[in-house]
């Protein structure tokens, strides 16, 4: 039984149910995000826990380039809604069969994403400090 609804997102639409968005145009088609993309599908759920579990499945599929073989188009690649629906449900069902292992993988992915965000913040701070030191140095010499 399908416990989510997938449809094309219309810009400006606000959804009352837990959801996430899937980019459907460009080389990064299949990329999930909680904020809407201009060209995206919306995946709606009944509760937040199921939504989050499926978000990480979508993230895993995107990171492993699962959707690449489903992209069509000669100039701008895109993912069809029918292809997404046809493939996402069986893949999510397959990946959630062993629920405990699935939850462990989600926890590990969340930890890695947190570390990556912290790493990027540190890089930004280092670049900002470098810029400030160079500005002070230049002001002293001029």
Residue, then its C-alpha position, 0 to 999 in steps of 0.5 A: x500500500x502506498x503511504x505517500x502522494x507524489x505530484x508536480x509542485x506548483x510555485x506558491x502552493x503551501x501544503x498542510x501535510x509533511x512533505x519534501x521536494x524532489x528536483x526534476x530538471x537538470x543534472x541534479x534531478x532526483x535531489x530531495x530538499x525540504x524547501x521547494x524548488x522551482x521545478x520539482x515534485x512534492x511528496x506528501x505524507x501523513x506523518x513527519x516520521x514517515x516523511x523523514x524516512x522517505x526523505x533519506x531514501x530519496x537522498x540515498x537514491x540521489x547520491x548514488x546517482x540512481x535517477x541518472x538512467x531515468x533522465x531524458x532530454x537532449x539539452x536540459x535533462x529532466x525526470x518524468x513524474x511517471x518514472x519517478x512514481x514507478x521507481x520510488x515506491x519499490x525502491x523505498x519499500x526495498x530499502x525499508x524492509x529491514x527497518x532497524x538497519x534503515x534507521x541506523x543508516x539514517x542516523x549515520x547519514x544525519x551525523x555525516x550531514x551535520x559534520x559536513x555542515x560544520x566543516x563548511x562553516x569552519x571553511x567559511x570562518x577561515x576564509x573570512x579570517x584570511x580576508x580580514x587579515x589581508x585587509x588589515x595588512x593592506x591598510x597598514x602598507x597603504 
